[in-house]
Amino acid sequence: MLFSEVADVPKGPKVVAVGSFDGVHLGHQYLLRQALAEAKTLKEPLLVYTFDPPTKVFTRGKGSSWTFRRRWRP
């Protein structure tokens, strides 16, 4: 599921991975696998919190045509 607003995320415990996932390279894949393993161990859902547009648009002044919503496939 994709949530655009934090208020829309179901309440309750969860494991959260926060990052500027502007492409799922090997480092991102490792982090998400670790978060998923922790979620399974705790028997809690995994929530991946990212930013759209990616934070580098603001921190480095780089424009980007990339959007999470355009790349996300359920």
Backbone torsions as a table, in degrees:
resi	resn	phi	psi	omega
1	MET	NA	147.1	178.8
2	LEU	-115.6	126.3	179.1
3	PHE	-114.4	132.6	178.2
4	SER	-93.4	-21.2	-178.3
5	GLU	-123.1	136.6	178.8
6	VAL	-57.9	-36.3	-179.0
7	ALA	-62.9	-20.0	-178.9
8	ASP	-84.6	-13.3	-179.4
9	VAL	-70.4	130.6	179.4
10	PRO	-56.2	142.4	179.6
11	LYS	-70.9	161.4	174.7
12	GLY	116.1	172.2	-178.2
13	PRO	-64.8	148.9	176.1
14	LYS	-165.5	161.4	171.7
15	VAL	-94.5	133.0	-175.4
16	VAL	-121.5	128.9	171.7
17	ALA	-108.1	121.3	-178.3
18	VAL	-113.0	130.2	177.8
19	GLY	-175.2	167.9	175.7
20	SER	-93.7	79.5	-175.9
21	PHE	-80.5	78.8	-176.4
22	ASP	-89.0	14.3	179.9
23	GLY	163.2	140.4	-174.6
24	VAL	-95.5	80.1	177.0
25	HIS	-82.7	-177.6	-174.6
26	LEU	-58.6	-38.4	178.7
27	GLY	-64.7	-42.5	177.1
28	HIS	-64.8	-42.3	179.7
29	GLN	-59.7	-43.2	178.5
30	TYR	-61.1	-48.7	-179.4
31	LEU	-59.4	-45.0	-179.0
32	LEU	-68.3	-35.8	175.1
33	ARG	-63.8	-41.9	178.5
34	GLN	-63.7	-43.8	179.2
35	ALA	-63.8	-41.4	178.8
36	LEU	-65.0	-40.6	177.6
37	ALA	-62.0	-42.5	178.2
38	GLU	-63.4	-42.5	178.9
39	ALA	-61.4	-42.2	178.7
40	LYS	-65.1	-41.7	178.6
41	THR	-60.3	-43.7	-178.3
42	LEU	-83.8	-8.1	-177.1
43	LYS	56.8	46.0	177.9
44	GLU	-126.9	155.7	177.8
45	PRO	-70.7	155.7	175.9
46	LEU	-100.8	131.3	175.0
47	LEU	-117.1	124.0	175.8
48	VAL	-102.8	117.3	-177.0
49	TYR	-106.1	117.3	180.0
50	THR	-131.5	-177.6	-173.0
51	PHE	-122.9	137.6	-179.5
52	ASP	-136.2	107.7	9.4
53	PRO	-77.2	165.6	179.5
54	PRO	-56.1	150.2	-176.5
55	THR	-61.2	-25.4	-179.2
56	LYS	-63.0	-21.7	175.9
57	VAL	-60.5	-34.8	-178.3
58	PHE	-94.3	-38.9	-173.8
59	THR	-82.3	-28.3	-178.1
60	ARG	-117.2	-0.5	179.6
61	GLY	68.9	19.0	-179.3
62	LYS	-90.0	127.5	174.3
63	GLY	-73.2	156.4	-179.7
64	SER	-151.0	135.7	174.2
65	SER	-92.9	-2.7	-179.4
66	TRP	-73.5	134.1	170.5
67	THR	-134.9	141.6	-179.9
68	PHE	-61.1	-44.1	-177.4
69	ARG	-59.9	-36.3	-179.5
70	ARG	-71.3	-33.5	-177.7
71	ARG	-90.1	-22.4	-174.5
72	TRP	-69.1	130.1	176.3
73	ARG	-129.4	118.3	-178.6
74	PRO	-65.8	NA	NA
